[in-house]
């Protein structure tokens, strides 16, 4: 398999997705978010490969589940507050962070599905780091109530699932790491 080179990006989708992609590209957000790898896009045949498409379908479902978990935490916190119980600041902070992380992952999944290596690599990194951080924080005695500890465990399991999909042999082959550019040497 040969790696693709940097170019203007994959074929732009139509409709709302096309408008969003056009705006994203016009603002050069791939360059900002991805750095020097911002323009590196995988081969179109690998991006459209049925296994790649199916993997991103599963990832979307896992992200929907993450969203439900995050919203459920907020609803529980609101319900507890309205019933007169004190909800710790850490619970509100954690519930907000879960939703923000999930929104960030939606953006990464969107860009990765369009073939951007930087987004794929960020998703892989997040899916490895966040479960560890979440489980360590959940293990701190007395920081969270039992329901929030369970929420964090469910969040972590879903993130591990996303990581498993992203690190499959097919996905690693579909998203090869870009070659490091060597500066031109003068003779």
FIVODO-665200 format. One record per residue (C-alpha): z, y, x; residue number from 1; residue in three letters. Coordinates in nm, 2 decimals. Layout:
! residues N
<w->Z	v->Y	u->X	resi->NUM	resn->ALA>
...
! end
This chain:
! residues 187
<w->0.00	v->0.00	u->0.00	resi->1	resn->UNK>
<w->-0.08	v->0.34	u->0.12	resi->2	resn->UNK>
<w->0.13	v->0.65	u->0.06	resi->3	resn->UNK>
<w->-0.01	v->0.94	u->-0.13	resi->4	resn->UNK>
<w->-0.03	v->1.27	u->0.04	resi->5	resn->UNK>
<w->0.10	v->1.60	u->-0.10	resi->6	resn->UNK>
<w->-0.12	v->1.76	u->-0.36	resi->7	resn->UNK>
<w->-0.09	v->1.98	u->-0.67	resi->8	resn->UNK>
<w->0.09	v->1.71	u->-0.87	resi->9	resn->UNK>
<w->0.00	v->1.45	u->-1.12	resi->10	resn->UNK>
<w->-0.21	v->1.50	u->-1.43	resi->11	resn->UNK>
<w->-0.03	v->1.74	u->-1.65	resi->12	resn->UNK>
<w->0.06	v->1.59	u->-1.99	resi->13	resn->UNK>
<w->-0.04	v->1.77	u->-2.32	resi->14	resn->UNK>
<w->0.17	v->1.93	u->-2.59	resi->15	resn->UNK>
<w->0.52	v->2.05	u->-2.54	resi->16	resn->UNK>
<w->0.56	v->1.84	u->-2.22	resi->17	resn->UNK>
<w->0.24	v->2.00	u->-2.08	resi->18	resn->UNK>
<w->0.38	v->2.35	u->-2.15	resi->19	resn->UNK>
<w->0.71	v->2.26	u->-1.99	resi->20	resn->UNK>
<w->0.54	v->2.11	u->-1.69	resi->21	resn->UNK>
<w->0.31	v->2.41	u->-1.65	resi->22	resn->UNK>
<w->0.60	v->2.65	u->-1.66	resi->23	resn->UNK>
<w->0.80	v->2.44	u->-1.42	resi->24	resn->UNK>
<w->0.51	v->2.44	u->-1.18	resi->25	resn->UNK>
<w->0.44	v->2.81	u->-1.22	resi->26	resn->UNK>
<w->0.80	v->2.88	u->-1.13	resi->27	resn->UNK>
<w->0.76	v->2.64	u->-0.83	resi->28	resn->UNK>
<w->1.08	v->2.46	u->-0.92	resi->29	resn->UNK>
<w->0.97	v->2.14	u->-0.76	resi->30	resn->UNK>
<w->0.96	v->2.32	u->-0.43	resi->31	resn->UNK>
<w->1.30	v->2.48	u->-0.49	resi->32	resn->UNK>
<w->1.46	v->2.15	u->-0.61	resi->33	resn->UNK>
<w->1.27	v->1.92	u->-0.37	resi->34	resn->UNK>
<w->1.25	v->2.13	u->-0.06	resi->35	resn->UNK>
<w->0.97	v->2.03	u->0.18	resi->36	resn->UNK>
<w->0.92	v->1.71	u->-0.03	resi->37	resn->UNK>
<w->0.88	v->1.91	u->-0.35	resi->38	resn->UNK>
<w->0.50	v->1.85	u->-0.36	resi->39	resn->UNK>
<w->0.50	v->1.49	u->-0.26	resi->40	resn->UNK>
<w->0.38	v->1.28	u->-0.55	resi->41	resn->UNK>
<w->0.33	v->0.90	u->-0.56	resi->42	resn->UNK>
<w->0.00	v->0.74	u->-0.62	resi->43	resn->UNK>
<w->-0.13	v->0.77	u->-0.98	resi->44	resn->UNK>
<w->-0.18	v->0.39	u->-1.02	resi->45	resn->UNK>
<w->0.19	v->0.33	u->-0.93	resi->46	resn->UNK>
<w->0.31	v->0.61	u->-1.16	resi->47	resn->UNK>
<w->0.11	v->0.46	u->-1.45	resi->48	resn->UNK>
<w->0.19	v->0.09	u->-1.36	resi->49	resn->UNK>
<w->0.34	v->-0.09	u->-1.66	resi->50	resn->UNK>
<w->0.66	v->-0.18	u->-1.47	resi->51	resn->UNK>
<w->0.71	v->0.19	u->-1.37	resi->52	resn->UNK>
<w->0.65	v->0.31	u->-1.73	resi->53	resn->UNK>
<w->0.89	v->0.04	u->-1.86	resi->54	resn->UNK>
<w->1.16	v->0.13	u->-1.61	resi->55	resn->UNK>
<w->1.15	v->0.49	u->-1.71	resi->56	resn->UNK>
<w->1.17	v->0.39	u->-2.07	resi->57	resn->UNK>
<w->1.49	v->0.20	u->-2.00	resi->58	resn->UNK>
<w->1.63	v->0.49	u->-1.80	resi->59	resn->UNK>
<w->1.56	v->0.72	u->-2.09	resi->60	resn->UNK>
<w->1.76	v->0.49	u->-2.32	resi->61	resn->UNK>
<w->2.05	v->0.48	u->-2.07	resi->62	resn->UNK>
<w->2.04	v->0.86	u->-2.05	resi->63	resn->UNK>
<w->2.06	v->0.88	u->-2.43	resi->64	resn->UNK>
<w->2.36	v->0.65	u->-2.41	resi->65	resn->UNK>
<w->2.51	v->0.88	u->-2.14	resi->66	resn->UNK>
<w->2.46	v->1.17	u->-2.38	resi->67	resn->UNK>
<w->2.63	v->0.98	u->-2.66	resi->68	resn->UNK>
<w->2.93	v->0.90	u->-2.43	resi->69	resn->UNK>
<w->2.96	v->1.27	u->-2.33	resi->70	resn->UNK>
<w->2.93	v->1.40	u->-2.68	resi->71	resn->UNK>
<w->3.18	v->1.14	u->-2.80	resi->72	resn->UNK>
<w->3.43	v->1.26	u->-2.54	resi->73	resn->UNK>
<w->3.39	v->1.62	u->-2.66	resi->74	resn->UNK>
<w->3.43	v->1.52	u->-3.03	resi->75	resn->UNK>
<w->3.74	v->1.32	u->-2.95	resi->76	resn->UNK>
<w->3.89	v->1.61	u->-2.76	resi->77	resn->UNK>
<w->3.81	v->1.85	u->-3.04	resi->78	resn->UNK>
<w->3.96	v->1.61	u->-3.30	resi->79	resn->UNK>
<w->4.27	v->1.57	u->-3.10	resi->80	resn->UNK>
<w->4.31	v->1.94	u->-3.05	resi->81	resn->UNK>
<w->4.26	v->2.00	u->-3.43	resi->82	resn->UNK>
<w->4.53	v->1.74	u->-3.50	resi->83	resn->UNK>
<w->4.77	v->1.93	u->-3.29	resi->84	resn->UNK>
<w->4.77	v->1.73	u->-2.97	resi->85	resn->UNK>
<w->4.74	v->1.90	u->-2.64	resi->86	resn->UNK>
<w->4.43	v->1.80	u->-2.45	resi->87	resn->UNK>
<w->4.45	v->1.85	u->-2.08	resi->88	resn->UNK>
<w->4.22	v->2.09	u->-1.90	resi->89	resn->UNK>
<w->4.10	v->1.80	u->-1.69	resi->90	resn->UNK>
<w->3.97	v->1.63	u->-2.01	resi->91	resn->UNK>
<w->3.77	v->1.94	u->-2.11	resi->92	resn->UNK>
<w->3.64	v->1.98	u->-1.76	resi->93	resn->UNK>
<w->3.53	v->1.62	u->-1.74	resi->94	resn->UNK>
<w->3.37	v->1.61	u->-2.08	resi->95	resn->UNK>
<w->3.16	v->1.92	u->-1.99	resi->96	resn->UNK>
<w->3.07	v->1.78	u->-1.65	resi->97	resn->UNK>
<w->2.95	v->1.46	u->-1.80	resi->98	resn->UNK>
<w->2.71	v->1.65	u->-2.03	resi->99	resn->UNK>
<w->2.59	v->1.87	u->-1.75	resi->100	resn->UNK>
<w->2.53	v->1.57	u->-1.52	resi->101	resn->UNK>
<w->2.34	v->1.40	u->-1.79	resi->102	resn->UNK>
<w->2.12	v->1.70	u->-1.86	resi->103	resn->UNK>
<w->2.04	v->1.72	u->-1.49	resi->104	resn->UNK>
<w->1.95	v->1.35	u->-1.49	resi->105	resn->UNK>
<w->1.71	v->1.41	u->-1.78	resi->106	resn->UNK>
<w->1.53	v->1.67	u->-1.56	resi->107	resn->UNK>
<w->1.52	v->1.44	u->-1.26	resi->108	resn->UNK>
<w->1.39	v->1.15	u->-1.48	resi->109	resn->UNK>
<w->1.12	v->1.38	u->-1.63	resi->110	resn->UNK>
<w->1.00	v->1.49	u->-1.28	resi->111	resn->UNK>
<w->1.03	v->1.14	u->-1.14	resi->112	resn->UNK>
<w->0.83	v->0.99	u->-1.42	resi->113	resn->UNK>
<w->0.56	v->1.24	u->-1.33	resi->114	resn->UNK>
<w->0.56	v->1.09	u->-0.98	resi->115	resn->UNK>
<w->0.77	v->1.34	u->-0.78	resi->116	resn->UNK>
<w->0.95	v->1.16	u->-0.51	resi->117	resn->UNK>
<w->1.22	v->1.42	u->-0.47	resi->118	resn->UNK>
<w->1.34	v->1.36	u->-0.83	resi->119	resn->UNK>
<w->1.34	v->0.99	u->-0.79	resi->120	resn->UNK>
<w->1.55	v->1.02	u->-0.47	resi->121	resn->UNK>
<w->1.79	v->1.26	u->-0.64	resi->122	resn->UNK>
<w->1.84	v->1.02	u->-0.93	resi->123	resn->UNK>
<w->1.90	v->0.73	u->-0.69	resi->124	resn->UNK>
<w->2.16	v->0.94	u->-0.51	resi->125	resn->UNK>
<w->2.33	v->1.05	u->-0.82	resi->126	resn->UNK>
<w->2.34	v->0.70	u->-0.96	resi->127	resn->UNK>
<w->2.51	v->0.58	u->-0.65	resi->128	resn->UNK>
<w->2.76	v->0.86	u->-0.60	resi->129	resn->UNK>
<w->2.87	v->0.95	u->-0.95	resi->130	resn->UNK>
<w->3.00	v->0.61	u->-1.05	resi->131	resn->UNK>
<w->3.22	v->0.59	u->-0.74	resi->132	resn->UNK>
<w->3.36	v->0.94	u->-0.79	resi->133	resn->UNK>
<w->3.41	v->0.88	u->-1.16	resi->134	resn->UNK>
<w->3.60	v->0.55	u->-1.11	resi->135	resn->UNK>
<w->3.81	v->0.69	u->-0.83	resi->136	resn->UNK>
<w->3.91	v->0.99	u->-1.05	resi->137	resn->UNK>
<w->3.98	v->0.75	u->-1.34	resi->138	resn->UNK>
<w->4.22	v->0.55	u->-1.12	resi->139	resn->UNK>
<w->4.44	v->0.86	u->-1.06	resi->140	resn->UNK>
<w->4.76	v->0.77	u->-1.26	resi->141	resn->UNK>
<w->4.84	v->1.01	u->-1.54	resi->142	resn->UNK>
<w->4.53	v->1.24	u->-1.50	resi->143	resn->UNK>
<w->4.36	v->1.11	u->-1.81	resi->144	resn->UNK>
<w->4.46	v->0.94	u->-2.13	resi->145	resn->UNK>
<w->4.34	v->0.58	u->-2.19	resi->146	resn->UNK>
<w->4.05	v->0.69	u->-2.41	resi->147	resn->UNK>
<w->3.92	v->0.92	u->-2.13	resi->148	resn->UNK>
<w->3.96	v->0.65	u->-1.87	resi->149	resn->UNK>
<w->3.75	v->0.42	u->-2.09	resi->150	resn->UNK>
<w->3.49	v->0.69	u->-2.13	resi->151	resn->UNK>
<w->3.47	v->0.72	u->-1.75	resi->152	resn->UNK>
<w->3.43	v->0.35	u->-1.71	resi->153	resn->UNK>
<w->3.15	v->0.34	u->-1.97	resi->154	resn->UNK>
<w->2.98	v->0.64	u->-1.80	resi->155	resn->UNK>
<w->3.00	v->0.46	u->-1.46	resi->156	resn->UNK>
<w->2.85	v->0.14	u->-1.60	resi->157	resn->UNK>
<w->2.56	v->0.33	u->-1.75	resi->158	resn->UNK>
<w->2.50	v->0.51	u->-1.42	resi->159	resn->UNK>
<w->2.51	v->0.18	u->-1.23	resi->160	resn->UNK>
<w->2.25	v->0.05	u->-1.47	resi->161	resn->UNK>
<w->2.03	v->0.35	u->-1.40	resi->162	resn->UNK>
<w->2.08	v->0.29	u->-1.03	resi->163	resn->UNK>
<w->1.98	v->-0.08	u->-1.07	resi->164	resn->UNK>
<w->1.66	v->0.01	u->-1.23	resi->165	resn->UNK>
<w->1.58	v->0.27	u->-0.96	resi->166	resn->UNK>
<w->1.65	v->0.04	u->-0.67	resi->167	resn->UNK>
<w->1.44	v->-0.25	u->-0.80	resi->168	resn->UNK>
<w->1.17	v->-0.38	u->-0.56	resi->169	resn->UNK>
<w->0.90	v->-0.24	u->-0.78	resi->170	resn->UNK>
<w->1.04	v->0.11	u->-0.80	resi->171	resn->UNK>
<w->1.11	v->0.13	u->-0.42	resi->172	resn->UNK>
<w->0.75	v->0.02	u->-0.37	resi->173	resn->UNK>
<w->0.62	v->0.27	u->-0.63	resi->174	resn->UNK>
<w->0.82	v->0.56	u->-0.47	resi->175	resn->UNK>
<w->0.77	v->0.51	u->-0.09	resi->176	resn->UNK>
<w->0.95	v->0.76	u->0.12	resi->177	resn->UNK>
<w->0.72	v->1.04	u->0.25	resi->178	resn->UNK>
<w->0.62	v->1.02	u->0.61	resi->179	resn->UNK>
<w->0.79	v->1.27	u->0.83	resi->180	resn->UNK>
<w->0.54	v->1.54	u->0.95	resi->181	resn->UNK>
<w->0.53	v->1.59	u->1.32	resi->182	resn->UNK>
<w->0.46	v->1.94	u->1.45	resi->183	resn->UNK>
<w->0.12	v->1.97	u->1.62	resi->184	resn->UNK>
<w->0.16	v->1.92	u->1.99	resi->185	resn->UNK>
<w->-0.03	v->2.14	u->2.23	resi->186	resn->UNK>
<w->-0.19	v->1.98	u->2.53	resi->187	resn->UNK>
! end
